[in-house]
């Protein structure tokens, strides 16, 4: 039996697969969602992510960085979500409601992350190096939270509403308050937003 060479999926198929993945994630994470079609039409968080993917692709070329910034500004105007084209965003990320979310230039967001409205992934310095947060896979960030500087929020951790995080958060932790403190570190993973302190 001979090995039949397989052709890699086309750009169209890769984009279509990512869009379906995003829609499935949004439907799973938003109790108000009724279908993929509904989310594709009315979710500003999804629209912002899709426009970011396009602007990020442009940003990779020095010649296209101005168009990338223009596209990101258009996305901000249309969705209320501001994501710098250089920010790295993983798969199956969902931004619920979206309004007021800001993601800075050197921010890195892992897979399966959930952000609520008003979240800021911002910087604390004017340096040109890494100055924005890194969110590892499975992180949930409550509405109005600010994560500032080159801090790392570990896998599956949760940041409470209106918390201000300026230090690293260990994996599987809950960070609440101003400045944020670690409430507990469970030994097993917990569902997103399980802890009532996250809403305070």
Biotite code that builds the C-alpha atoms (Angstrom):
import biotite.structure as struc

atoms = struc.array([
    struc.Atom([0.000, 0.000, 0.000], chain_id="A", res_id=1, res_name="UNK", atom_name="CA", element="C"),
    struc.Atom([1.456, 3.350, -1.031], chain_id="A", res_id=2, res_name="UNK", atom_name="CA", element="C"),
    struc.Atom([1.279, 6.459, 1.034], chain_id="A", res_id=3, res_name="UNK", atom_name="CA", element="C"),
    struc.Atom([-0.956, 9.014, -0.602], chain_id="A", res_id=4, res_name="UNK", atom_name="CA", element="C"),
    struc.Atom([0.404, 12.528, -0.031], chain_id="A", res_id=5, res_name="UNK", atom_name="CA", element="C"),
    struc.Atom([-2.037, 14.768, 1.759], chain_id="A", res_id=6, res_name="UNK", atom_name="CA", element="C"),
    struc.Atom([-2.355, 18.406, 0.888], chain_id="A", res_id=7, res_name="UNK", atom_name="CA", element="C"),
    struc.Atom([-2.436, 20.879, 3.768], chain_id="A", res_id=8, res_name="UNK", atom_name="CA", element="C"),
    struc.Atom([-5.770, 22.616, 4.312], chain_id="A", res_id=9, res_name="UNK", atom_name="CA", element="C"),
    struc.Atom([-6.241, 25.828, 2.381], chain_id="A", res_id=10, res_name="UNK", atom_name="CA", element="C"),
    struc.Atom([-6.340, 29.220, 4.068], chain_id="A", res_id=11, res_name="UNK", atom_name="CA", element="C"),
    struc.Atom([-10.109, 29.279, 3.569], chain_id="A", res_id=12, res_name="UNK", atom_name="CA", element="C"),
    struc.Atom([-10.537, 25.923, 5.319], chain_id="A", res_id=13, res_name="UNK", atom_name="CA", element="C"),
    struc.Atom([-8.279, 26.954, 8.203], chain_id="A", res_id=14, res_name="UNK", atom_name="CA", element="C"),
    struc.Atom([-10.225, 30.193, 8.679], chain_id="A", res_id=15, res_name="UNK", atom_name="CA", element="C"),
    struc.Atom([-13.571, 28.379, 8.455], chain_id="A", res_id=16, res_name="UNK", atom_name="CA", element="C"),
    struc.Atom([-12.421, 25.854, 11.058], chain_id="A", res_id=17, res_name="UNK", atom_name="CA", element="C"),
    struc.Atom([-11.375, 28.635, 13.449], chain_id="A", res_id=18, res_name="UNK", atom_name="CA", element="C"),
    struc.Atom([-14.675, 30.468, 12.956], chain_id="A", res_id=19, res_name="UNK", atom_name="CA", element="C"),
    struc.Atom([-16.661, 27.292, 13.732], chain_id="A", res_id=20, res_name="UNK", atom_name="CA", element="C"),
    struc.Atom([-14.474, 26.699, 16.789], chain_id="A", res_id=21, res_name="UNK", atom_name="CA", element="C"),
    struc.Atom([-15.066, 30.269, 17.989], chain_id="A", res_id=22, res_name="UNK", atom_name="CA", element="C"),
    struc.Atom([-18.811, 29.946, 17.483], chain_id="A", res_id=23, res_name="UNK", atom_name="CA", element="C"),
    struc.Atom([-19.012, 26.637, 19.341], chain_id="A", res_id=24, res_name="UNK", atom_name="CA", element="C"),
    struc.Atom([-17.011, 28.129, 22.215], chain_id="A", res_id=25, res_name="UNK", atom_name="CA", element="C"),
    struc.Atom([-19.259, 31.201, 22.349], chain_id="A", res_id=26, res_name="UNK", atom_name="CA", element="C"),
    struc.Atom([-22.435, 29.106, 22.385], chain_id="A", res_id=27, res_name="UNK", atom_name="CA", element="C"),
    struc.Atom([-20.993, 26.947, 25.176], chain_id="A", res_id=28, res_name="UNK", atom_name="CA", element="C"),
    struc.Atom([-19.936, 29.938, 27.305], chain_id="A", res_id=29, res_name="UNK", atom_name="CA", element="C"),
    struc.Atom([-22.905, 32.285, 26.804], chain_id="A", res_id=30, res_name="UNK", atom_name="CA", element="C"),
    struc.Atom([-26.194, 31.080, 28.328], chain_id="A", res_id=31, res_name="UNK", atom_name="CA", element="C"),
    struc.Atom([-28.069, 33.686, 26.268], chain_id="A", res_id=32, res_name="UNK", atom_name="CA", element="C"),
    struc.Atom([-26.825, 32.164, 22.999], chain_id="A", res_id=33, res_name="UNK", atom_name="CA", element="C"),
    struc.Atom([-29.354, 30.190, 20.990], chain_id="A", res_id=34, res_name="UNK", atom_name="CA", element="C"),
    struc.Atom([-27.330, 29.216, 17.926], chain_id="A", res_id=35, res_name="UNK", atom_name="CA", element="C"),
    struc.Atom([-24.128, 29.702, 15.973], chain_id="A", res_id=36, res_name="UNK", atom_name="CA", element="C"),
    struc.Atom([-25.954, 31.985, 13.545], chain_id="A", res_id=37, res_name="UNK", atom_name="CA", element="C"),
    struc.Atom([-27.198, 34.225, 16.343], chain_id="A", res_id=38, res_name="UNK", atom_name="CA", element="C"),
    struc.Atom([-23.708, 34.572, 17.807], chain_id="A", res_id=39, res_name="UNK", atom_name="CA", element="C"),
    struc.Atom([-22.140, 35.218, 14.420], chain_id="A", res_id=40, res_name="UNK", atom_name="CA", element="C"),
    struc.Atom([-24.579, 38.071, 13.834], chain_id="A", res_id=41, res_name="UNK", atom_name="CA", element="C"),
    struc.Atom([-24.822, 39.743, 17.244], chain_id="A", res_id=42, res_name="UNK", atom_name="CA", element="C"),
    struc.Atom([-21.692, 39.045, 19.325], chain_id="A", res_id=43, res_name="UNK", atom_name="CA", element="C"),
    struc.Atom([-19.358, 42.073, 19.408], chain_id="A", res_id=44, res_name="UNK", atom_name="CA", element="C"),
    struc.Atom([-16.767, 39.999, 21.249], chain_id="A", res_id=45, res_name="UNK", atom_name="CA", element="C"),
    struc.Atom([-16.575, 37.550, 18.357], chain_id="A", res_id=46, res_name="UNK", atom_name="CA", element="C"),
    struc.Atom([-16.503, 40.361, 15.806], chain_id="A", res_id=47, res_name="UNK", atom_name="CA", element="C"),
    struc.Atom([-13.628, 41.998, 17.676], chain_id="A", res_id=48, res_name="UNK", atom_name="CA", element="C"),
    struc.Atom([-11.660, 38.734, 17.777], chain_id="A", res_id=49, res_name="UNK", atom_name="CA", element="C"),
    struc.Atom([-12.188, 38.062, 14.089], chain_id="A", res_id=50, res_name="UNK", atom_name="CA", element="C"),
    struc.Atom([-11.097, 41.575, 13.144], chain_id="A", res_id=51, res_name="UNK", atom_name="CA", element="C"),
    struc.Atom([-8.099, 41.189, 15.449], chain_id="A", res_id=52, res_name="UNK", atom_name="CA", element="C"),
    struc.Atom([-7.044, 38.029, 13.653], chain_id="A", res_id=53, res_name="UNK", atom_name="CA", element="C"),
    struc.Atom([-7.067, 39.957, 10.379], chain_id="A", res_id=54, res_name="UNK", atom_name="CA", element="C"),
    struc.Atom([-5.162, 42.929, 11.825], chain_id="A", res_id=55, res_name="UNK", atom_name="CA", element="C"),
    struc.Atom([-2.656, 40.588, 13.510], chain_id="A", res_id=56, res_name="UNK", atom_name="CA", element="C"),
    struc.Atom([-1.965, 38.902, 10.173], chain_id="A", res_id=57, res_name="UNK", atom_name="CA", element="C"),
    struc.Atom([-1.303, 42.317, 8.619], chain_id="A", res_id=58, res_name="UNK", atom_name="CA", element="C"),
    struc.Atom([0.905, 43.342, 11.556], chain_id="A", res_id=59, res_name="UNK", atom_name="CA", element="C"),
    struc.Atom([3.373, 40.562, 10.758], chain_id="A", res_id=60, res_name="UNK", atom_name="CA", element="C"),
    struc.Atom([4.512, 42.539, 7.714], chain_id="A", res_id=61, res_name="UNK", atom_name="CA", element="C"),
    struc.Atom([6.348, 45.817, 8.416], chain_id="A", res_id=62, res_name="UNK", atom_name="CA", element="C"),
    struc.Atom([4.783, 47.275, 5.280], chain_id="A", res_id=63, res_name="UNK", atom_name="CA", element="C"),
    struc.Atom([1.249, 46.584, 6.519], chain_id="A", res_id=64, res_name="UNK", atom_name="CA", element="C"),
    struc.Atom([1.465, 47.842, 10.093], chain_id="A", res_id=65, res_name="UNK", atom_name="CA", element="C"),
    struc.Atom([-0.341, 51.104, 9.415], chain_id="A", res_id=66, res_name="UNK", atom_name="CA", element="C"),
    struc.Atom([-3.288, 49.278, 7.759], chain_id="A", res_id=67, res_name="UNK", atom_name="CA", element="C"),
    struc.Atom([-3.258, 46.878, 10.728], chain_id="A", res_id=68, res_name="UNK", atom_name="CA", element="C"),
    struc.Atom([-3.621, 49.788, 13.156], chain_id="A", res_id=69, res_name="UNK", atom_name="CA", element="C"),
    struc.Atom([-6.370, 51.318, 11.036], chain_id="A", res_id=70, res_name="UNK", atom_name="CA", element="C"),
    struc.Atom([-8.269, 48.018, 11.038], chain_id="A", res_id=71, res_name="UNK", atom_name="CA", element="C"),
    struc.Atom([-7.901, 47.699, 14.813], chain_id="A", res_id=72, res_name="UNK", atom_name="CA", element="C"),
    struc.Atom([-9.287, 51.227, 15.226], chain_id="A", res_id=73, res_name="UNK", atom_name="CA", element="C"),
    struc.Atom([-12.246, 50.326, 13.019], chain_id="A", res_id=74, res_name="UNK", atom_name="CA", element="C"),
    struc.Atom([-12.835, 47.265, 15.206], chain_id="A", res_id=75, res_name="UNK", atom_name="CA", element="C"),
    struc.Atom([-12.741, 49.436, 18.330], chain_id="A", res_id=76, res_name="UNK", atom_name="CA", element="C"),
    struc.Atom([-15.289, 51.833, 16.826], chain_id="A", res_id=77, res_name="UNK", atom_name="CA", element="C"),
    struc.Atom([-17.651, 49.039, 15.790], chain_id="A", res_id=78, res_name="UNK", atom_name="CA", element="C"),
    struc.Atom([-17.367, 46.773, 18.839], chain_id="A", res_id=79, res_name="UNK", atom_name="CA", element="C"),
    struc.Atom([-16.098, 48.825, 21.788], chain_id="A", res_id=80, res_name="UNK", atom_name="CA", element="C"),
    struc.Atom([-13.200, 46.368, 22.129], chain_id="A", res_id=81, res_name="UNK", atom_name="CA", element="C"),
    struc.Atom([-9.632, 47.630, 21.642], chain_id="A", res_id=82, res_name="UNK", atom_name="CA", element="C"),
    struc.Atom([-7.006, 45.010, 20.828], chain_id="A", res_id=83, res_name="UNK", atom_name="CA", element="C"),
    struc.Atom([-3.561, 46.047, 19.614], chain_id="A", res_id=84, res_name="UNK", atom_name="CA", element="C"),
    struc.Atom([-2.704, 44.197, 16.382], chain_id="A", res_id=85, res_name="UNK", atom_name="CA", element="C"),
    struc.Atom([0.512, 42.837, 17.932], chain_id="A", res_id=86, res_name="UNK", atom_name="CA", element="C"),
    struc.Atom([-1.288, 41.125, 20.832], chain_id="A", res_id=87, res_name="UNK", atom_name="CA", element="C"),
    struc.Atom([-1.269, 37.322, 20.659], chain_id="A", res_id=88, res_name="UNK", atom_name="CA", element="C"),
    struc.Atom([-4.706, 35.744, 21.144], chain_id="A", res_id=89, res_name="UNK", atom_name="CA", element="C"),
    struc.Atom([-5.215, 31.981, 21.421], chain_id="A", res_id=90, res_name="UNK", atom_name="CA", element="C"),
    struc.Atom([-8.011, 29.697, 20.292], chain_id="A", res_id=91, res_name="UNK", atom_name="CA", element="C"),
    struc.Atom([-11.585, 29.480, 21.604], chain_id="A", res_id=92, res_name="UNK", atom_name="CA", element="C"),
    struc.Atom([-11.256, 32.805, 23.437], chain_id="A", res_id=93, res_name="UNK", atom_name="CA", element="C"),
    struc.Atom([-14.594, 34.466, 24.205], chain_id="A", res_id=94, res_name="UNK", atom_name="CA", element="C"),
    struc.Atom([-15.188, 38.107, 25.128], chain_id="A", res_id=95, res_name="UNK", atom_name="CA", element="C"),
    struc.Atom([-18.656, 38.368, 26.657], chain_id="A", res_id=96, res_name="UNK", atom_name="CA", element="C"),
    struc.Atom([-20.459, 41.695, 26.016], chain_id="A", res_id=97, res_name="UNK", atom_name="CA", element="C"),
    struc.Atom([-17.100, 43.164, 25.026], chain_id="A", res_id=98, res_name="UNK", atom_name="CA", element="C"),
    struc.Atom([-17.609, 46.857, 25.703], chain_id="A", res_id=99, res_name="UNK", atom_name="CA", element="C"),
    struc.Atom([-14.571, 48.521, 27.231], chain_id="A", res_id=100, res_name="UNK", atom_name="CA", element="C"),
    struc.Atom([-12.155, 45.591, 26.900], chain_id="A", res_id=101, res_name="UNK", atom_name="CA", element="C"),
    struc.Atom([-8.576, 46.766, 26.221], chain_id="A", res_id=102, res_name="UNK", atom_name="CA", element="C"),
    struc.Atom([-5.744, 44.373, 25.309], chain_id="A", res_id=103, res_name="UNK", atom_name="CA", element="C"),
    struc.Atom([-2.296, 45.924, 24.986], chain_id="A", res_id=104, res_name="UNK", atom_name="CA", element="C"),
    struc.Atom([0.474, 45.409, 22.455], chain_id="A", res_id=105, res_name="UNK", atom_name="CA", element="C"),
    struc.Atom([2.564, 42.774, 24.243], chain_id="A", res_id=106, res_name="UNK", atom_name="CA", element="C"),
    struc.Atom([-0.338, 40.933, 25.885], chain_id="A", res_id=107, res_name="UNK", atom_name="CA", element="C"),
    struc.Atom([-0.579, 37.180, 25.367], chain_id="A", res_id=108, res_name="UNK", atom_name="CA", element="C"),
    struc.Atom([-3.872, 35.364, 25.833], chain_id="A", res_id=109, res_name="UNK", atom_name="CA", element="C"),
    struc.Atom([-3.936, 31.564, 25.857], chain_id="A", res_id=110, res_name="UNK", atom_name="CA", element="C"),
    struc.Atom([-6.569, 29.124, 24.661], chain_id="A", res_id=111, res_name="UNK", atom_name="CA", element="C"),
    struc.Atom([-10.070, 28.810, 26.194], chain_id="A", res_id=112, res_name="UNK", atom_name="CA", element="C"),
    struc.Atom([-9.866, 32.169, 27.986], chain_id="A", res_id=113, res_name="UNK", atom_name="CA", element="C"),
    struc.Atom([-13.033, 34.047, 28.996], chain_id="A", res_id=114, res_name="UNK", atom_name="CA", element="C"),
    struc.Atom([-13.047, 37.843, 29.364], chain_id="A", res_id=115, res_name="UNK", atom_name="CA", element="C"),
    struc.Atom([-16.005, 39.871, 30.556], chain_id="A", res_id=116, res_name="UNK", atom_name="CA", element="C"),
    struc.Atom([-16.737, 43.528, 29.779], chain_id="A", res_id=117, res_name="UNK", atom_name="CA", element="C"),
    struc.Atom([-14.425, 46.287, 30.917], chain_id="A", res_id=118, res_name="UNK", atom_name="CA", element="C"),
    struc.Atom([-11.343, 44.092, 31.327], chain_id="A", res_id=119, res_name="UNK", atom_name="CA", element="C"),
    struc.Atom([-7.973, 45.795, 30.839], chain_id="A", res_id=120, res_name="UNK", atom_name="CA", element="C"),
    struc.Atom([-4.779, 43.913, 30.023], chain_id="A", res_id=121, res_name="UNK", atom_name="CA", element="C"),
    struc.Atom([-2.564, 46.958, 30.356], chain_id="A", res_id=122, res_name="UNK", atom_name="CA", element="C"),
    struc.Atom([0.990, 48.114, 30.942], chain_id="A", res_id=123, res_name="UNK", atom_name="CA", element="C"),
    struc.Atom([2.650, 49.819, 33.892], chain_id="A", res_id=124, res_name="UNK", atom_name="CA", element="C"),
    struc.Atom([5.733, 51.243, 32.185], chain_id="A", res_id=125, res_name="UNK", atom_name="CA", element="C"),
    struc.Atom([6.872, 53.124, 29.096], chain_id="A", res_id=126, res_name="UNK", atom_name="CA", element="C"),
    struc.Atom([9.536, 50.546, 28.209], chain_id="A", res_id=127, res_name="UNK", atom_name="CA", element="C"),
    struc.Atom([9.557, 48.951, 24.777], chain_id="A", res_id=128, res_name="UNK", atom_name="CA", element="C"),
    struc.Atom([9.869, 45.376, 25.988], chain_id="A", res_id=129, res_name="UNK", atom_name="CA", element="C"),
    struc.Atom([7.275, 42.996, 27.390], chain_id="A", res_id=130, res_name="UNK", atom_name="CA", element="C"),
    struc.Atom([4.987, 45.229, 29.448], chain_id="A", res_id=131, res_name="UNK", atom_name="CA", element="C"),
    struc.Atom([1.528, 43.622, 29.274], chain_id="A", res_id=132, res_name="UNK", atom_name="CA", element="C"),
    struc.Atom([0.087, 40.507, 30.956], chain_id="A", res_id=133, res_name="UNK", atom_name="CA", element="C"),
    struc.Atom([0.165, 36.883, 29.900], chain_id="A", res_id=134, res_name="UNK", atom_name="CA", element="C"),
    struc.Atom([-2.998, 34.857, 30.537], chain_id="A", res_id=135, res_name="UNK", atom_name="CA", element="C"),
    struc.Atom([-2.440, 31.129, 30.383], chain_id="A", res_id=136, res_name="UNK", atom_name="CA", element="C"),
    struc.Atom([-4.991, 28.591, 29.096], chain_id="A", res_id=137, res_name="UNK", atom_name="CA", element="C"),
    struc.Atom([-8.420, 28.429, 30.729], chain_id="A", res_id=138, res_name="UNK", atom_name="CA", element="C"),
    struc.Atom([-8.260, 31.764, 32.592], chain_id="A", res_id=139, res_name="UNK", atom_name="CA", element="C"),
    struc.Atom([-11.487, 33.651, 33.392], chain_id="A", res_id=140, res_name="UNK", atom_name="CA", element="C"),
    struc.Atom([-11.389, 37.409, 34.057], chain_id="A", res_id=141, res_name="UNK", atom_name="CA", element="C"),
    struc.Atom([-14.416, 39.104, 35.627], chain_id="A", res_id=142, res_name="UNK", atom_name="CA", element="C"),
    struc.Atom([-15.917, 42.408, 34.510], chain_id="A", res_id=143, res_name="UNK", atom_name="CA", element="C"),
    struc.Atom([-13.935, 45.550, 35.214], chain_id="A", res_id=144, res_name="UNK", atom_name="CA", element="C"),
    struc.Atom([-10.773, 43.722, 36.264], chain_id="A", res_id=145, res_name="UNK", atom_name="CA", element="C"),
    struc.Atom([-7.400, 45.283, 35.504], chain_id="A", res_id=146, res_name="UNK", atom_name="CA", element="C"),
    struc.Atom([-4.343, 43.109, 35.017], chain_id="A", res_id=147, res_name="UNK", atom_name="CA", element="C"),
    struc.Atom([-1.358, 45.414, 34.712], chain_id="A", res_id=148, res_name="UNK", atom_name="CA", element="C"),
    struc.Atom([2.254, 44.867, 33.767], chain_id="A", res_id=149, res_name="UNK", atom_name="CA", element="C"),
    struc.Atom([4.151, 41.776, 32.574], chain_id="A", res_id=150, res_name="UNK", atom_name="CA", element="C"),
    struc.Atom([2.457, 39.500, 35.098], chain_id="A", res_id=151, res_name="UNK", atom_name="CA", element="C"),
    struc.Atom([1.434, 35.915, 34.429], chain_id="A", res_id=152, res_name="UNK", atom_name="CA", element="C"),
    struc.Atom([-1.998, 34.558, 35.353], chain_id="A", res_id=153, res_name="UNK", atom_name="CA", element="C"),
    struc.Atom([-1.625, 30.796, 35.609], chain_id="A", res_id=154, res_name="UNK", atom_name="CA", element="C"),
    struc.Atom([-3.693, 28.107, 33.950], chain_id="A", res_id=155, res_name="UNK", atom_name="CA", element="C"),
    struc.Atom([-7.377, 27.873, 34.916], chain_id="A", res_id=156, res_name="UNK", atom_name="CA", element="C"),
    struc.Atom([-7.144, 30.782, 37.363], chain_id="A", res_id=157, res_name="UNK", atom_name="CA", element="C"),
    struc.Atom([-9.945, 33.275, 37.887], chain_id="A", res_id=158, res_name="UNK", atom_name="CA", element="C"),
    struc.Atom([-9.667, 37.026, 38.396], chain_id="A", res_id=159, res_name="UNK", atom_name="CA", element="C"),
    struc.Atom([-12.612, 38.618, 40.188], chain_id="A", res_id=160, res_name="UNK", atom_name="CA", element="C"),
    struc.Atom([-14.689, 41.558, 39.024], chain_id="A", res_id=161, res_name="UNK", atom_name="CA", element="C"),
    struc.Atom([-12.929, 44.917, 39.520], chain_id="A", res_id=162, res_name="UNK", atom_name="CA", element="C"),
    struc.Atom([-9.771, 43.257, 40.856], chain_id="A", res_id=163, res_name="UNK", atom_name="CA", element="C"),
    struc.Atom([-6.437, 44.948, 40.165], chain_id="A", res_id=164, res_name="UNK", atom_name="CA", element="C"),
    struc.Atom([-3.705, 42.382, 39.519], chain_id="A", res_id=165, res_name="UNK", atom_name="CA", element="C"),
    struc.Atom([-0.091, 43.578, 39.617], chain_id="A", res_id=166, res_name="UNK", atom_name="CA", element="C"),
    struc.Atom([1.629, 40.320, 40.649], chain_id="A", res_id=167, res_name="UNK", atom_name="CA", element="C"),
    struc.Atom([1.676, 36.816, 39.207], chain_id="A", res_id=168, res_name="UNK", atom_name="CA", element="C"),
    struc.Atom([-1.303, 34.577, 39.941], chain_id="A", res_id=169, res_name="UNK", atom_name="CA", element="C"),
    struc.Atom([-0.535, 30.850, 40.422], chain_id="A", res_id=170, res_name="UNK", atom_name="CA", element="C"),
    struc.Atom([-2.402, 28.218, 38.400], chain_id="A", res_id=171, res_name="UNK", atom_name="CA", element="C"),
    struc.Atom([-5.826, 27.129, 39.693], chain_id="A", res_id=172, res_name="UNK", atom_name="CA", element="C"),
    struc.Atom([-6.177, 30.225, 41.892], chain_id="A", res_id=173, res_name="UNK", atom_name="CA", element="C"),
    struc.Atom([-8.746, 32.937, 42.562], chain_id="A", res_id=174, res_name="UNK", atom_name="CA", element="C"),
    struc.Atom([-7.522, 36.555, 42.663], chain_id="A", res_id=175, res_name="UNK", atom_name="CA", element="C"),
    struc.Atom([-9.821, 39.213, 44.152], chain_id="A", res_id=176, res_name="UNK", atom_name="CA", element="C"),
    struc.Atom([-9.579, 42.726, 45.534], chain_id="A", res_id=177, res_name="UNK", atom_name="CA", element="C"),
    struc.Atom([-7.491, 45.879, 45.121], chain_id="A", res_id=178, res_name="UNK", atom_name="CA", element="C"),
    struc.Atom([-4.670, 45.083, 44.978], chain_id="A", res_id=179, res_name="UNK", atom_name="CA", element="C"),
    struc.Atom([-5.590, 41.501, 44.197], chain_id="A", res_id=180, res_name="UNK", atom_name="CA", element="C"),
    struc.Atom([-4.890, 38.813, 46.747], chain_id="A", res_id=181, res_name="UNK", atom_name="CA", element="C"),
    struc.Atom([-5.076, 35.059, 46.274], chain_id="A", res_id=182, res_name="UNK", atom_name="CA", element="C"),
    struc.Atom([-8.204, 33.816, 48.028], chain_id="A", res_id=183, res_name="UNK", atom_name="CA", element="C"),
    struc.Atom([-7.424, 30.127, 47.763], chain_id="A", res_id=184, res_name="UNK", atom_name="CA", element="C"),
    struc.Atom([-5.646, 27.624, 45.593], chain_id="A", res_id=185, res_name="UNK", atom_name="CA", element="C"),
    struc.Atom([-7.949, 24.653, 45.016], chain_id="A", res_id=186, res_name="UNK", atom_name="CA", element="C"),
    struc.Atom([-6.426, 21.256, 44.395], chain_id="A", res_id=187, res_name="UNK", atom_name="CA", element="C"),
    struc.Atom([-8.824, 20.548, 41.549], chain_id="A", res_id=188, res_name="UNK", atom_name="CA", element="C"),
    struc.Atom([-9.946, 22.681, 38.640], chain_id="A", res_id=189, res_name="UNK", atom_name="CA", element="C"),
    struc.Atom([-13.194, 24.563, 39.186], chain_id="A", res_id=190, res_name="UNK", atom_name="CA", element="C"),
    struc.Atom([-15.792, 25.745, 36.698], chain_id="A", res_id=191, res_name="UNK", atom_name="CA", element="C"),
    struc.Atom([-15.522, 29.378, 35.536], chain_id="A", res_id=192, res_name="UNK", atom_name="CA", element="C"),
    struc.Atom([-16.997, 31.968, 37.894], chain_id="A", res_id=193, res_name="UNK", atom_name="CA", element="C"),
    struc.Atom([-17.933, 29.365, 40.539], chain_id="A", res_id=194, res_name="UNK", atom_name="CA", element="C"),
    struc.Atom([-16.714, 31.444, 43.479], chain_id="A", res_id=195, res_name="UNK", atom_name="CA", element="C"),
    struc.Atom([-19.202, 34.180, 44.603], chain_id="A", res_id=196, res_name="UNK", atom_name="CA", element="C"),
    struc.Atom([-16.247, 36.432, 45.516], chain_id="A", res_id=197, res_name="UNK", atom_name="CA", element="C"),
    struc.Atom([-15.583, 36.812, 41.816], chain_id="A", res_id=198, res_name="UNK", atom_name="CA", element="C"),
    struc.Atom([-18.732, 38.876, 41.436], chain_id="A", res_id=199, res_name="UNK", atom_name="CA", element="C"),
    struc.Atom([-17.985, 41.346, 44.261], chain_id="A", res_id=200, res_name="UNK", atom_name="CA", element="C"),
])
